[in-house]
Amino acid sequence: MMDEDLKKRIDAQDQMIGKIYISVEKTRKYFLWTMIGTIAMFVLPLFGLMFAIPKFISIINQSYSSINSLGL
């Protein structure tokens, strides 16, 4: 009697642990993809700025040099 009751409890706990494991894995994957998305949304604009800022600076320098050549 005691062994049967104990076995039922252990089986129920095994099922609960299995459900908890599945839930934890889903949460872990969600956090992983959230972190990857956050990093991508931060790093990709930085790479864009690495090319955009020098281009803007060269445009500004050309504008100033053309203004200076006109004597204004």
N, CA, C and O atoms as CSV, one atom per row, in Angstrom:
chain,resi,resn,atom,element,x,y,z
A,1,MET,N,N,0.832,-1.185,0.000
A,1,MET,CA,C,0.000,0.000,0.000
A,1,MET,C,C,0.880,1.255,0.000
A,1,MET,O,O,0.658,2.181,-0.780
A,2,MET,N,N,1.861,1.269,0.868
A,2,MET,CA,C,2.729,2.430,0.996
A,2,MET,C,C,3.592,2.598,-0.252
A,2,MET,O,O,3.823,3.718,-0.706
A,3,ASP,N,N,4.067,1.477,-0.806
A,3,ASP,CA,C,4.903,1.535,-2.004
A,3,ASP,C,C,4.115,2.049,-3.203
A,3,ASP,O,O,4.637,2.814,-4.014
A,4,GLU,N,N,2.859,1.627,-3.311
A,4,GLU,CA,C,2.017,2.074,-4.417
A,4,GLU,C,C,1.766,3.580,-4.342
A,4,GLU,O,O,1.853,4.284,-5.348
A,5,ASP,N,N,1.459,4.054,-3.166
A,5,ASP,CA,C,1.200,5.482,-2.965
A,5,ASP,C,C,2.463,6.296,-3.247
A,5,ASP,O,O,2.407,7.357,-3.869
A,6,LEU,N,N,3.580,5.791,-2.789
A,6,LEU,CA,C,4.859,6.466,-3.014
A,6,LEU,C,C,5.196,6.501,-4.503
A,6,LEU,O,O,5.675,7.517,-5.007
A,7,LYS,N,N,4.951,5.401,-5.206
A,7,LYS,CA,C,5.215,5.339,-6.636
A,7,LYS,C,C,4.337,6.330,-7.389
A,7,LYS,O,O,4.811,6.975,-8.324
A,8,LYS,N,N,3.083,6.465,-7.011
A,8,LYS,CA,C,2.179,7.423,-7.656
A,8,LYS,C,C,2.677,8.857,-7.446
A,8,LYS,O,O,2.638,9.676,-8.365
A,9,ARG,N,N,3.132,9.145,-6.256
A,9,ARG,CA,C,3.642,10.483,-5.962
A,9,ARG,C,C,4.908,10.782,-6.766
A,9,ARG,O,O,5.076,11.881,-7.295
A,10,ILE,N,N,5.777,9.809,-6.848
A,10,ILE,CA,C,7.021,10.001,-7.604
A,10,ILE,C,C,6.706,10.193,-9.088
A,10,ILE,O,O,7.313,11.040,-9.742
A,11,ASP,N,N,5.768,9.419,-9.619
A,11,ASP,CA,C,5.376,9.575,-11.018
A,11,ASP,C,C,4.765,10.951,-11.261
A,11,ASP,O,O,5.048,11.586,-12.277
A,12,ALA,N,N,3.934,11.409,-10.340
A,12,ALA,CA,C,3.327,12.738,-10.480
A,12,ALA,C,C,4.407,13.827,-10.432
A,12,ALA,O,O,4.345,14.799,-11.184
A,13,GLN,N,N,5.383,13.661,-9.555
A,13,GLN,CA,C,6.471,14.634,-9.476
A,13,GLN,C,C,7.324,14.612,-10.748
A,13,GLN,O,O,7.770,15.661,-11.212
A,14,ASP,N,N,7.548,13.435,-11.306
A,14,ASP,CA,C,8.304,13.345,-12.549
A,14,ASP,C,C,7.593,14.091,-13.679
A,14,ASP,O,O,8.233,14.779,-14.475
A,15,GLN,N,N,6.276,13.952,-13.742
A,15,GLN,CA,C,5.517,14.673,-14.771
A,15,GLN,C,C,5.604,16.175,-14.554
A,15,GLN,O,O,5.766,16.933,-15.510
A,16,MET,N,N,5.499,16.606,-13.314
A,16,MET,CA,C,5.582,18.032,-13.006
A,16,MET,C,C,6.969,18.572,-13.346
A,16,MET,O,O,7.087,19.662,-13.907
A,17,ILE,N,N,7.993,17.837,-13.020
A,17,ILE,CA,C,9.360,18.259,-13.322
A,17,ILE,C,C,9.555,18.358,-14.834
A,17,ILE,O,O,10.218,19.275,-15.318
A,18,GLY,N,N,8.985,17.425,-15.571
A,18,GLY,CA,C,9.068,17.472,-17.036
A,18,GLY,C,C,8.402,18.722,-17.587
A,18,GLY,O,O,8.942,19.361,-18.490
A,19,LYS,N,N,7.234,19.083,-17.056
A,19,LYS,CA,C,6.536,20.285,-17.506
A,19,LYS,C,C,7.328,21.538,-17.133
A,19,LYS,O,O,7.400,22.483,-17.919
A,20,ILE,N,N,7.912,21.549,-15.956
A,20,ILE,CA,C,8.725,22.686,-15.522
A,20,ILE,C,C,9.943,22.831,-16.430
A,20,ILE,O,O,10.305,23.945,-16.807
A,21,TYR,N,N,10.569,21.726,-16.779
A,21,TYR,CA,C,11.746,21.759,-17.654
A,21,TYR,C,C,11.386,22.347,-19.013
A,21,TYR,O,O,12.124,23.178,-19.542
A,22,ILE,N,N,10.266,21.927,-19.580
A,22,ILE,CA,C,9.830,22.451,-20.878
A,22,ILE,C,C,9.588,23.957,-20.784
A,22,ILE,O,O,9.981,24.711,-21.674
A,23,SER,N,N,8.943,24.384,-19.709
A,23,SER,CA,C,8.668,25.803,-19.516
A,23,SER,C,C,9.959,26.605,-19.373
A,23,SER,O,O,10.083,27.689,-19.943
A,24,VAL,N,N,10.905,26.086,-18.626
A,24,VAL,CA,C,12.181,26.770,-18.426
A,24,VAL,C,C,12.949,26.871,-19.740
A,24,VAL,O,O,13.566,27.901,-20.012
A,25,GLU,N,N,12.921,25.832,-20.548
A,25,GLU,CA,C,13.615,25.870,-21.833
A,25,GLU,C,C,12.985,26.890,-22.772
A,25,GLU,O,O,13.699,27.593,-23.488
A,26,LYS,N,N,11.662,26.981,-22.780
A,26,LYS,CA,C,11.000,27.994,-23.603
A,26,LYS,C,C,11.388,29.392,-23.143
A,26,LYS,O,O,11.639,30.270,-23.969
A,27,THR,N,N,11.438,29.603,-21.839
A,27,THR,CA,C,11.814,30.909,-21.293
A,27,THR,C,C,13.258,31.235,-21.632
A,27,THR,O,O,13.574,32.375,-21.973
A,28,ARG,N,N,14.129,30.254,-21.543
A,28,ARG,CA,C,15.541,30.463,-21.862
A,28,ARG,C,C,15.709,30.853,-23.320
A,28,ARG,O,O,16.472,31.768,-23.630
A,29,LYS,N,N,15.009,30.174,-24.219
A,29,LYS,CA,C,15.091,30.510,-25.635
A,29,LYS,C,C,14.524,31.900,-25.902
A,29,LYS,O,O,15.062,32.637,-26.729
A,30,TYR,N,N,13.449,32.265,-25.216
A,30,TYR,CA,C,12.868,33.600,-25.375
A,30,TYR,C,C,13.877,34.663,-24.961
A,30,TYR,O,O,14.072,35.644,-25.678
A,31,PHE,N,N,14.518,34.476,-23.814
A,31,PHE,CA,C,15.521,35.444,-23.360
A,31,PHE,C,C,16.715,35.484,-24.305
A,31,PHE,O,O,17.259,36.558,-24.562
A,32,LEU,N,N,17.129,34.341,-24.823
A,32,LEU,CA,C,18.254,34.301,-25.753
A,32,LEU,C,C,17.949,35.119,-27.003
A,32,LEU,O,O,18.770,35.936,-27.420
A,33,TRP,N,N,16.784,34.911,-27.603
A,33,TRP,CA,C,16.434,35.644,-28.820
A,33,TRP,C,C,16.192,37.120,-28.532
A,33,TRP,O,O,16.467,37.971,-29.378
A,34,THR,N,N,15.680,37.429,-27.342
A,34,THR,CA,C,15.525,38.828,-26.970
A,34,THR,C,C,16.887,39.500,-26.862
A,34,THR,O,O,17.060,40.630,-27.318
A,35,MET,N,N,17.848,38.817,-26.266
A,35,MET,CA,C,19.198,39.369,-26.136
A,35,MET,C,C,19.846,39.533,-27.509
A,35,MET,O,O,20.488,40.550,-27.769
A,36,ILE,N,N,19.685,38.548,-28.385
A,36,ILE,CA,C,20.261,38.635,-29.729
A,36,ILE,C,C,19.632,39.811,-30.480
A,36,ILE,O,O,20.339,40.566,-31.149
A,37,GLY,N,N,18.323,39.969,-30.375
A,37,GLY,CA,C,17.648,41.080,-31.032
A,37,GLY,C,C,18.100,42.423,-30.499
A,37,GLY,O,O,18.305,43.365,-31.264
A,38,THR,N,N,18.257,42.512,-29.190
A,38,THR,CA,C,18.701,43.763,-28.575
A,38,THR,C,C,20.110,44.114,-29.024
A,38,THR,O,O,20.388,45.266,-29.357
A,39,ILE,N,N,20.987,43.144,-29.035
A,39,ILE,CA,C,22.362,43.387,-29.472
A,39,ILE,C,C,22.385,43.802,-30.944
A,39,ILE,O,O,23.116,44.716,-31.326
A,40,ALA,N,N,21.581,43.126,-31.765
A,40,ALA,CA,C,21.542,43.466,-33.194
A,40,ALA,C,C,21.023,44.883,-33.403
A,40,ALA,O,O,21.546,45.618,-34.241
A,41,MET,N,N,20.013,45.267,-32.656
A,41,MET,CA,C,19.461,46.618,-32.812
A,41,MET,C,C,20.397,47.692,-32.269
A,41,MET,O,O,20.213,48.870,-32.577
A,42,PHE,N,N,21.378,47.326,-31.484
A,42,PHE,CA,C,22.367,48.275,-30.977
A,42,PHE,C,C,23.609,48.292,-31.859
A,42,PHE,O,O,24.148,49.362,-32.143
A,43,VAL,N,N,24.070,47.128,-32.293
A,43,VAL,CA,C,25.331,47.031,-33.026
A,43,VAL,C,C,25.169,47.453,-34.485
A,43,VAL,O,O,26.042,48.136,-35.020
A,44,LEU,N,N,24.081,47.066,-35.140
A,44,LEU,CA,C,23.907,47.409,-36.549
A,44,LEU,C,C,23.892,48.918,-36.787
A,44,LEU,O,O,24.535,49.375,-37.732
A,45,PRO,N,N,23.193,49.713,-35.980
A,45,PRO,CA,C,23.292,51.160,-36.182
A,45,PRO,C,C,24.703,51.701,-35.944
A,45,PRO,O,O,25.107,52.668,-36.590
A,46,LEU,N,N,25.450,51.095,-35.032
A,46,LEU,CA,C,26.828,51.548,-34.820
A,46,LEU,C,C,27.674,51.345,-36.071
A,46,LEU,O,O,28.476,52.206,-36.430
A,47,PHE,N,N,27.493,50.205,-36.733
A,47,PHE,CA,C,28.221,49.971,-37.979
A,47,PHE,C,C,27.796,50.969,-39.044
A,47,PHE,O,O,28.627,51.448,-39.817
A,48,GLY,N,N,26.520,51.282,-39.089
A,48,GLY,CA,C,26.045,52.286,-40.039
A,48,GLY,C,C,26.654,53.642,-39.765
A,48,GLY,O,O,27.036,54.355,-40.693
A,49,LEU,N,N,26.748,54.004,-38.490
A,49,LEU,CA,C,27.341,55.293,-38.138
A,49,LEU,C,C,28.832,55.348,-38.449
A,49,LEU,O,O,29.371,56.420,-38.727
A,50,MET,N,N,29.492,54.209,-38.405
A,50,MET,CA,C,30.917,54.188,-38.745
A,50,MET,C,C,31.144,54.655,-40.178
A,50,MET,O,O,32.188,55.232,-40.481
A,51,PHE,N,N,30.184,54.412,-41.057
A,51,PHE,CA,C,30.315,54.849,-42.450
A,51,PHE,C,C,29.633,56.191,-42.688
A,51,PHE,O,O,30.082,56.961,-43.537
A,52,ALA,N,N,28.575,56.484,-41.969
A,52,ALA,CA,C,27.812,57.709,-42.204
A,52,ALA,C,C,28.529,58.942,-41.672
A,52,ALA,O,O,28.565,59.968,-42.350
A,53,ILE,N,N,29.092,58.866,-40.489
A,53,ILE,CA,C,29.734,60.038,-39.869
A,53,ILE,C,C,30.912,60.545,-40.707
A,53,ILE,O,O,30.990,61.749,-40.951
A,54,PRO,N,N,31.826,59.687,-41.157
A,54,PRO,CA,C,32.907,60.214,-42.011
A,54,PRO,C,C,32.383,60.843,-43.310
A,54,PRO,O,O,32.929,61.839,-43.784
A,55,LYS,N,N,31.329,60.261,-43.881
A,55,LYS,CA,C,30.749,60.826,-45.100
A,55,LYS,C,C,30.191,62.221,-44.825
A,55,LYS,O,O,30.421,63.145,-45.606
A,56,PHE,N,N,29.462,62.379,-43.726
A,56,PHE,CA,C,28.916,63.686,-43.371
A,56,PHE,C,C,30.022,64.698,-43.088
A,56,PHE,O,O,29.911,65.863,-43.471
A,57,ILE,N,N,31.069,64.267,-42.431
A,57,ILE,CA,C,32.186,65.172,-42.146
A,57,ILE,C,C,32.835,65.635,-43.443
A,57,ILE,O,O,33.175,66.810,-43.579
A,58,SER,N,N,33.011,64.725,-44.395
A,58,SER,CA,C,33.627,65.131,-45.669
A,58,SER,C,C,32.718,66.095,-46.427
A,58,SER,O,O,33.207,67.023,-47.071
A,59,ILE,N,N,31.400,65.889,-46.361
A,59,ILE,CA,C,30.470,66.813,-47.020
A,59,ILE,C,C,30.550,68.194,-46.373
A,59,ILE,O,O,30.555,69.207,-47.073
A,60,ILE,N,N,30.610,68.239,-45.053
A,60,ILE,CA,C,30.714,69.519,-44.343
A,60,ILE,C,C,32.030,70.211,-44.685
A,60,ILE,O,O,32.050,71.419,-44.917
A,61,ASN,N,N,33.122,69.463,-44.718
A,61,ASN,CA,C,34.419,70.048,-45.068
A,61,ASN,C,C,34.406,70.612,-46.490
A,61,ASN,O,O,34.958,71.685,-46.736
A,62,GLN,N,N,33.784,69.900,-47.417
A,62,GLN,CA,C,33.700,70.398,-48.791
A,62,GLN,C,C,32.874,71.679,-48.849
A,62,GLN,O,O,33.200,72.611,-49.585
A,63,SER,N,N,31.799,71.710,-48.061
A,63,SER,CA,C,30.966,72.919,-48.047
A,63,SER,C,C,31.751,74.092,-47.498
A,63,SER,O,O,31.705,75.182,-48.068
A,64,TYR,N,N,32.464,73.899,-46.416
A,64,TYR,CA,C,33.257,74.986,-45.839
A,64,TYR,C,C,34.373,75.420,-46.773
A,64,TYR,O,O,34.662,76.611,-46.888
A,65,SER,N,N,34.999,74.465,-47.438
A,65,SER,CA,C,36.095,74.843,-48.336
A,65,SER,C,C,35.562,75.608,-49.541
A,65,SER,O,O,36.234,76.514,-50.035
A,66,SER,N,N,34.359,75.261,-50.029
A,66,SER,CA,C,33.798,76.002,-51.160
A,66,SER,C,C,33.387,77.404,-50.712
A,66,SER,O,O,33.509,78.354,-51.485
A,67,ILE,N,N,32.905,77.549,-49.486
A,67,ILE,CA,C,32.549,78.868,-48.970
A,67,ILE,C,C,33.819,79.709,-48.823
A,67,ILE,O,O,33.823,80.889,-49.176
A,68,ASN,N,N,34.886,79.116,-48.308
A,68,ASN,CA,C,36.143,79.850,-48.133
A,68,ASN,C,C,36.752,80.249,-49.479
A,68,ASN,O,O,37.368,81.309,-49.590
A,69,SER,N,N,36.582,79.409,-50.494
A,69,SER,CA,C,37.153,79.761,-51.791
A,69,SER,C,C,36.399,80.912,-52.450
A,69,SER,O,O,36.953,81.612,-53.297
A,70,LEU,N,N,35.136,81.110,-52.066
A,70,LEU,CA,C,34.370,82.237,-52.584
A,70,LEU,C,C,34.710,83.539,-51.854
A,70,LEU,O,O,34.343,84.626,-52.301
A,71,GLY,N,N,35.403,83.415,-50.747
A,71,GLY,CA,C,35.813,84.578,-49.973
A,71,GLY,C,C,34.743,85.110,-49.058
A,71,GLY,O,O,34.778,86.280,-48.676
A,72,LEU,N,N,33.797,84.279,-48.701
A,72,LEU,CA,C,32.727,84.728,-47.804
A,72,LEU,C,C,33.033,84.461,-46.380
A,72,LEU,O,O,32.228,84.783,-45.505
